[in-house]
Amino acid sequence: MRTSIATVCLSGTLEEKMLACAKAGFDGIEIFEQDLTVSPMSPEEVKALAHRLGLTLDLFQPFRDFEGVEEEILLANLRRAEAKFQLMQRLGMDLMLLCSNVGTATIDDDKLFAEQIRRLADVAARYGVRIAYEALAWGKYVDTYQHSWEIVKLVDRENVGLCIDSFHILSRGDDPAQIARIPGEKIFFVQLADAPVLTMDILSWSRHYRVFPGEGGFELDAFLGHLVRSGYSGIVSLEIFNDVFRQSNVELTAVDGLRSLIWLQARTAALLGSDAQDYPLELDALPGAQQALGFDFAEIRTEDPELIAGMLAQLGFSFLGQHRRKPVQLWCAGNARIIVNSQRSRGVTATVSGLGVQVPDPVAGRARATDLLAKPVLRHHTRDEQELAGFRAPDATEVFFGSVAGTSLWETEFGAHRQAPEEAQRGGITGIDHINLAQPWQAFDESVLFYTSVLNLQARPGTEVPSPMGLVRSQVLRTEDGCVRLALNIVPKGLEAAIESHHEYPEHVALHTDDVVALARRAQRAGMEFLQVPANYYEDLAARFSIDERSLATLKELNLLYDRDEHGEFLHFYTATVGNMFFEVLERRDGYDGYGAPNAPVRLAAQFEHNRFDRH
């Protein structure tokens, strides 16, 4: 499948965008007219640069407000179009996007639309240009792809076909199944965009909230499947209007875009099964997606390992050993393994820097990640040490593939083989429940796609949580059985500098236990510093739930938080923050599967107060 991307998706100058697209691996680009208009490069220079970079120039766009007008306006539109055809010749381009009229149409008549587009096609033919007619979802008279197809049939010119745009179809709730009935040769171009499911006017939704495939709520694998069945064999492109993308690193955004198309091809190929071979659009598969089996480890980077070691000991972890040649410690409790890494950590008080995920086949996991353009993490290892396949996520977290529990050879590098665990006392740490990662505002959507595509996690509906620092957007990614859960929290824009210096937005590792009260009491006796929960919280808790006075007193004494749903109960506590991270310890009772969402504002406010007083 040939891939392309509209230059409007990206930040920077036209030259920077072209360089980034070529570096990412796109086959071609769409030239958005404004990008060319403001560029210091001449059309001939743009053409030459594309040739040097190995990029095709696939679509010139947009040409707006043409059809459905009086004759005088039409003649002006034809003159305008001819000037663009001449410009396209200088660029070496032969396909122009014609959007259905939004602003100047005054005559609602399909035969007139067709007659006027036919006249445009005749002018275009003199320049060797084809016209791809697109129905905008907010078009004045033509706003569905079915309607635009009827007009294309009326035009009846070889150089006039359709542009199919997923957003304009799916945002209206239209059924894309009829795309399969359109002859593939009359579909001249395809633009894909995903989007979060929002309730707002379509124009604003389109202009600000489009995202790459896999980052929103549209079923684009089914959409692409309908396109494949039409017999289409041309270019599949991305057209994304997104305020964040146009402010973000152009190279990272380009890679994110191509990753989304690689992922979507594989999803669609799997959906079509063996039928995919019957159609001309070639879809590349990926190495099989594996079900993650659990966390292998969580890694904390710190220049002072004693800070973290003390907290782990208070929580009941055992020190397994120091790496035989690196300043790295391994701590274990139940199935939870925490690596405390002091390499290259000068100036880092403490931060969650990496995680390992157990999969049936780490080699296949590495191959899939590589095909999805994940950037490898290079960690030096000697011949007798296990090589861990690692990749850097968009949020800079290092993600590693590990073997199933009990077979990790890297443990032996910490001094000795791990002893068979004794029967665990009640109230001990049993494993890692989830890991909470703070996301830079510009990396959130990219991170969602990375973790869902590379780790085969499922995205759950997002939530928003109020905090003293602003509204926090949060999204959980997890396996179906919940053995691996990641919670991504977006850092409000403008707070990055404050976070760096004051640690006001920390990440955390959540550990589960079968008796959080017993564990909290032992940790308290060991000198653990807990996050202090305000007394007002417990008054509210007593009003919301029927909790006996003795249990409420225990919660208050130990700074435990509580939630309940129709399935069960959830008890948890937070440690004090060290550097940019802390621990959460939780107990799930009787099928509770959430994260104590009602308590998140309490935690954020308590941490804010604690940090505020620390600074003063």
Beta strands, then each sheet from edge to edge (+ up, - down):
strand 1: 3-6
strand 2: 28-32
strand 3: 56-63
strand 4: 95-99
strand 5: 130-134
strand 6: 160-165
strand 7: 187-192
strand 8: 236-238
strand 9: 294-301
strand 10: 318-322
strand 11: 328-333
strand 12: 336-341
strand 13: 351-358
strand 14: 375-376
strand 15: 389-392
strand 16: 398-402
strand 17: 429-439
strand 18: 458-459
strand 19: 463-467
strand 20: 470-478
strand 21: 485-490
strand 22: 507-513
strand 23: 561-564
strand 24: 569-574
strand 25: 581-589
sheet 1: 1+ 2+ 3+ 4+ 5+ 6+ 7+ 8+ 1+
sheet 2: 10+ 11- 12+ 9+ 13- 16- 15+ 14-
sheet 3: 18+ 20- 21+ 17+ 22- 25- 24+ 23-
sheet 4: 18+ 20- 19+
end
